[in-house]
Amino acid sequence: MQSQLSELSDVSLWSMDADESAATLTAVTRLSAQLAELEMRVAEHAKTVGVGESVGATSTTNFWAHATHQTRTAAHGKMRLAVALAARPALRTAVAAGDVLVDQARVIVDAVEVLPAEHRDEAEAMLIKFAAEHDAKALKRLGRRILEFLDPEAAEAHEAKQLEDEERDAARSTKLTMTDDGHGKVHGRFTLPSAQAAMLKKALLAFAAPKHRAAVDGGLGERRPSAERMGQAFVELIERYPTKKLPKAGGVSATVVVTMDISTLMGGLRAASLDTGERITAGQARRLACEAGIIPAVLGGKSQVLDLGRKRRFHSESQRIAMAIEQGGCNAQGCDWPPGLCHGHHPIPWSQDGETNKDGMLLCPHHHARAHDPKFTMTKQAGGKVAFTRRT
């Protein structure tokens, strides 16, 4: 077999037309399933006869992983499927014939194993038929509802029990880790229950929507959110989340304090620091001072606290309504962004005793960022609009 495959390694494909390429691609995919079934059948037999014991391996699977230089995770996944296929001859035969792909077989095994014993064989046969028309993702959805076809009366109670078990397991498995790399970035991983993950995804998609990202970044943007855009959306969600909705700690809502000297506050370049220890640029500090939940602690020349600013708040609903009626949307010249998607900007900065009132200026996210970008100058134009020019 290996020699035959080796002979194909030098076969030229240039003479194949589109139809021949399509047929060959389909055939090779079926062959890969057949070869995978043979691999797993041999692996299951190797486990039965104790391969690896003679060399002191802790298990046949670990021996297999070491001998073939595959990861233990991959080897254990294939061995679990190999054992399952040995117990389900109909499914094994379908994979051996190339009618069911490996990822489809995993889905079928998972779906069948959670069913009442009296329905497993019938469900297996039905899902094998479905595999001819559905990929693994669609097959998984069908597998979760397969009992509705077989025993509608029992399906509701079974699904309720299955969902209850999954939700309990998800709650136990929920976790979040964050690691600071020391170079201005924090890397994280998390596990969430599906329902809460769907809520988070929907919120992030709103921030990552093409129109919203175009307002923030300029340009039309891609229609589908990239990983970078979803990351930017997560940052904006964190910055914009109302602190009044957070639990209190020490008598106050979770609040970030930005500490800066007076020269930074008035437009200097010296970095500011957060009460959590991080350092940020002066421009970032001044931009955050317009948002909710940020309190600037202003220091004099000897680091005495000159002023502890009031806690920042978004404009109230009534103020936003008044601003929307009077201003009609983003105040940047040439921008037609509607008021509902604009931020409330303080024309007189909080650092200079500015107030949050209806005299605030509506700016879309893109132009609000420009207003706090030291590389740009914002000037009032005739008719009340503002224009931005790059400093030279």
C-alpha positions in Angstrom: 0.0 0.0 0.0 2.8 2.4 0.9 4.7 1.7 -2.3 1.6 2.3 -4.4 1.0 5.6 -2.7 4.6 6.5 -3.1 4.3 6.0 -6.8 1.5 8.6 -6.9 3.8 11.3 -5.3 5.3 12.1 -8.7 2.2 11.9 -10.8 1.6 15.1 -12.7 -1.9 16.6 -12.5 -1.6 19.3 -15.2 -3.6 17.2 -17.7 -6.7 16.9 -15.5 -9.6 19.2 -16.4 -12.1 20.6 -13.9 -14.5 17.7 -14.1 -11.7 15.1 -13.7 -10.2 17.1 -10.8 -13.6 17.3 -9.0 -14.2 13.5 -9.4 -10.6 12.7 -8.2 -10.9 15.1 -5.2 -14.1 13.4 -4.1 -12.6 9.9 -4.6 -9.5 10.8 -2.6 -11.6 12.2 0.2 -13.5 8.9 0.4 -10.2 7.0 0.3 -8.9 9.1 3.3 -11.9 7.9 5.3 -11.3 4.3 4.3 -7.6 4.6 5.2 -8.5 6.2 8.5 -10.9 3.3 9.3 -8.1 0.9 8.7 -5.7 2.9 10.9 -8.3 2.9 13.8 -9.1 -0.8 13.3 -5.4 -1.6 13.7 -5.1 0.7 16.6 -8.0 -1.0 18.4 -6.5 -4.4 17.8 -3.1 -3.1 19.0 -4.8 -2.0 22.2 -6.4 -5.4 22.6 -3.1 -7.3 22.3 -1.3 -4.9 24.5 1.1 -3.2 22.1 3.6 -1.1 24.1 3.6 -3.2 27.2 6.9 -4.8 26.3 8.7 -1.5 26.2 7.0 -0.2 29.4 4.7 2.3 27.8 1.9 3.5 30.0 -0.7 2.7 27.4 -1.0 1.6 23.8 -2.2 5.0 22.9 0.8 6.7 24.4 3.1 4.2 22.6 1.3 5.0 19.3 1.7 8.8 19.9 5.4 8.4 20.7 6.2 6.0 17.8 4.5 8.1 15.2 5.3 11.6 16.5 1.7 12.6 16.8 0.4 14.5 19.8 -1.1 12.4 22.6 -4.3 14.4 22.2 -4.7 13.4 18.6 -3.8 9.8 19.4 -6.3 9.5 22.2 -9.0 11.1 20.1 -8.5 8.5 17.4 -8.3 5.6 19.9 -11.6 6.6 21.5 -13.2 6.6 18.1 -11.5 3.3 17.2 -13.0 1.7 20.3 -16.4 3.1 19.5 -16.3 1.9 15.9 -15.4 -1.6 17.1 -18.6 -1.6 19.1 -20.7 -0.3 16.2 -20.2 -2.5 13.2 -22.7 -0.7 11.0 -20.9 2.6 11.4 -17.5 1.0 11.0 -18.6 -0.5 7.8 -19.8 2.8 6.5 -16.5 4.5 7.3 -14.6 1.6 5.7 -16.6 2.1 2.5 -15.9 5.9 2.5 -19.6 6.7 2.9 -19.0 8.4 6.3 -16.1 10.7 7.0 -14.1 10.6 10.2 -15.6 13.8 11.6 -19.1 12.6 10.8 -18.4 9.3 12.5 -17.4 11.1 15.7 -20.6 13.1 15.6 -22.7 10.0 15.1 -20.9 8.2 18.0 -21.5 11.1 20.3 -25.2 11.4 19.4 -25.9 7.7 19.7 -24.1 7.2 23.0 -26.4 9.6 25.0 -29.6 8.0 23.7 -31.6 5.3 25.6 -30.2 1.9 24.7 -33.3 0.8 22.9 -33.0 3.6 20.3 -29.3 3.5 19.6 -29.1 1.1 16.7 -32.0 2.7 14.9 -30.6 6.2 15.5 -27.2 5.0 14.2 -28.7 3.7 11.0 -30.7 6.9 10.4 -27.7 9.2 11.0 -25.5 7.1 8.6 -28.1 7.8 5.9 -28.1 11.5 6.8 -24.3 11.6 6.4 -24.7 11.2 2.7 -26.3 14.7 2.5 -25.1 16.6 5.6 -21.7 17.6 6.9 -20.6 17.0 10.5 -21.9 20.3 11.7 -25.4 19.7 10.3 -25.2 16.1 11.4 -24.6 17.2 15.0 -27.8 19.3 15.0 -29.7 16.3 13.6 -28.2 14.0 16.1 -29.4 16.2 19.0 -32.9 15.9 17.7 -32.9 12.4 16.4 -35.0 11.1 19.3 -37.9 13.3 18.1 -38.1 11.1 15.0 -37.8 7.8 16.9 -39.8 8.5 20.1 -41.4 11.9 20.2 -42.9 11.4 23.6 -39.6 10.6 25.2 -37.7 13.2 23.2 -38.7 16.2 25.3 -37.7 14.7 28.6 -34.5 13.4 27.2 -33.5 16.8 25.7 -34.4 18.6 29.0 -32.1 16.1 30.9 -29.4 16.4 28.3 -29.4 20.3 28.4 -29.5 20.3 32.2 -26.4 18.1 32.3 -24.6 20.2 29.8 -25.5 23.4 31.6 -24.3 22.0 34.9 -21.1 20.8 33.3 -20.6 24.2 31.6 -21.1 26.1 34.8 -18.4 23.9 36.5 -16.0 24.4 33.5 -16.4 28.2 33.2 -13.0 29.9 33.5 -11.0 32.9 32.4 -7.2 33.4 32.4 -5.2 36.5 31.5 -1.5 36.8 31.2 0.4 40.1 30.7 3.3 39.7 28.3 5.0 42.8 29.6 4.9 44.6 26.2 1.6 46.3 26.3 -0.6 43.3 25.6 -2.5 40.8 27.7 -3.3 37.3 26.3 -6.2 35.3 27.6 -8.3 32.2 27.3 -11.8 31.5 28.5 -14.5 28.8 28.6 -18.1 30.0 28.9 -21.5 28.3 28.9 -23.0 28.4 25.4 -25.9 30.8 26.3 -23.6 33.4 27.8 -21.1 33.0 24.9 -24.0 33.7 22.5 -24.8 36.9 24.4 -21.2 38.0 24.3 -20.9 37.2 20.6 -24.1 39.2 19.8 -22.8 42.2 21.7 -19.4 42.0 20.0 -21.0 41.7 16.6 -22.9 44.9 17.2 -19.6 46.7 17.9 -17.9 44.9 15.0 -20.7 45.6 12.5 -19.3 47.1 9.2 -21.0 50.5 9.7 -19.8 50.8 13.3 -16.2 49.9 12.4 -16.3 52.3 9.4 -17.2 55.1 11.8 -14.3 54.1 14.2 -11.6 53.2 11.7 -12.7 54.9 8.5 -13.3 53.1 5.2 -16.0 50.6 4.3 -14.5 47.6 6.1 -15.1 44.0 5.5 -18.6 42.6 5.9 -17.6 39.6 8.0 -15.9 40.4 11.3 -12.2 39.3 11.5 -10.5 38.3 14.7 -8.9 41.7 14.8 -12.3 43.5 14.5 -13.8 41.2 17.2 -10.9 42.1 19.4 -11.5 45.8 18.8 -15.2 45.3 19.6 -14.3 43.6 22.9 -12.1 46.6 23.8 -14.9 49.0 23.1 -17.4 46.9 25.0 -15.1 47.0 28.1 -14.7 50.8 27.8 -18.3 51.5 27.2 -19.9 49.2 29.7 -21.8 51.3 32.3 -20.0 51.0 35.6 -23.2 51.5 37.6 -24.2 48.0 36.5 -21.1 46.5 38.1 -21.0 45.0 41.6 -19.7 47.4 44.3 -16.3 46.7 45.9 -15.3 48.8 48.9 -18.5 50.8 48.6 -18.0 52.0 45.0 -18.5 50.4 41.6 -15.5 49.0 39.9 -13.6 52.1 38.9 -10.3 52.7 37.1 -8.3 55.6 38.4 -5.9 57.3 36.0 -3.0 59.2 37.7 -1.2 61.9 35.7 0.7 65.1 36.4 -0.8 68.5 35.6 1.3 69.0 32.5 0.0 65.7 31.0 -3.6 66.7 31.8 -3.2 70.0 30.0 -1.8 68.4 26.9 1.7 67.1 27.7 3.2 63.9 26.5 4.2 62.3 29.8 2.7 58.8 30.4 -0.1 58.3 32.9 -0.6 55.3 35.1 -3.7 53.3 36.2 -4.3 52.3 39.8 -3.9 48.7 38.6 -0.2 49.4 37.8 -0.4 49.7 34.0 1.1 52.7 32.1 -0.8 54.4 29.3 0.0 57.3 26.9 -1.2 60.8 27.6 -3.5 60.7 24.6 -5.1 57.5 25.9 -5.6 59.1 29.4 -7.3 62.2 28.0 -9.5 60.1 25.8 -10.6 57.9 28.7 -11.4 60.9 30.8 -14.4 61.5 28.5 -15.8 58.1 29.2 -17.6 56.5 32.1 -16.0 55.1 35.2 -12.7 57.0 34.9 -11.4 59.3 37.7 -8.3 61.3 37.0 -6.1 62.0 40.0 -4.1 65.1 39.2 -0.6 65.4 40.7 1.5 68.5 41.2 5.2 68.8 40.8 5.9 66.7 44.0 3.2 64.2 43.3 0.7 65.8 45.7 -2.9 65.1 44.7 -4.2 68.5 43.4 -7.6 67.2 42.5 -9.6 64.0 42.4 -12.1 64.4 39.6 -15.7 63.5 39.7 -16.6 60.1 38.4 -17.3 60.3 34.7 -20.8 59.5 33.5 -22.4 59.2 30.1 -24.9 61.9 29.2 -28.3 61.1 30.6 -31.1 59.9 28.4 -32.9 63.2 28.4 -29.6 65.0 27.6 -28.9 62.6 24.7 -32.5 63.2 23.4 -32.0 67.0 23.5 -28.6 66.7 21.8 -30.0 64.5 19.1 -32.8 66.9 18.4 -30.5 70.0 18.3 -27.5 68.4 16.6 -29.0 65.7 14.5 -25.9 63.4 14.6 -22.1 63.6 14.4 -20.8 67.2 14.4 -17.8 66.4 12.2 -18.0 68.2 8.9 -19.1 65.8 6.1 -20.1 63.0 8.5 -23.8 61.8 8.5 -23.5 59.3 11.4 -26.9 59.3 13.2 -27.2 60.4 16.9 -28.0 56.9 18.2 -24.6 55.7 17.2 -22.6 58.7 18.4 -20.6 59.3 21.6 -21.2 62.3 23.8 -18.0 64.5 23.7 -17.2 67.2 26.3 -16.3 70.4 24.3 -14.7 71.6 27.5 -12.6 68.7 28.8 -13.3 67.3 32.2 -9.7 68.2 33.0 -10.7 71.8 32.6 -13.9 71.6 34.7 -16.1 70.6 31.8 -19.6 69.5 32.6 -21.8 66.6 31.3 -24.8 68.5 30.0 -26.8 68.9 26.8 -24.1 71.3 25.5 -22.0 68.2 24.9 -21.1 67.4 21.3 -22.2 64.4 19.4 -19.3 62.7 17.6 -19.2 59.3 15.9 -16.7 56.8 17.4 -14.2 57.6 14.6 -14.3 61.4 15.1 -14.5 61.1 18.9 -11.2 59.3 18.7 -9.8 62.1 16.5 -10.9 64.6 19.1 -8.6 63.0 21.7 -5.8 62.2 19.2 -2.8 64.6 19.8 -1.9 64.2 16.1 -5.1 66.1 15.1 -6.5 69.6 15.7 -10.3 70.1 16.0 -11.6 73.5 14.9 -15.1 74.9 14.9 -16.5 75.7 11.5 -19.3 78.0 10.3 -22.6 76.5 11.1 -21.4 74.7 14.2 -19.6 71.7 12.6 -16.1 70.8 13.5 -13.2 69.9 11.2 -10.0 67.9 12.0 -6.6 68.6 10.5 -3.4 66.7 11.1 -0.8 68.6 13.1 2.5 69.3 11.2 
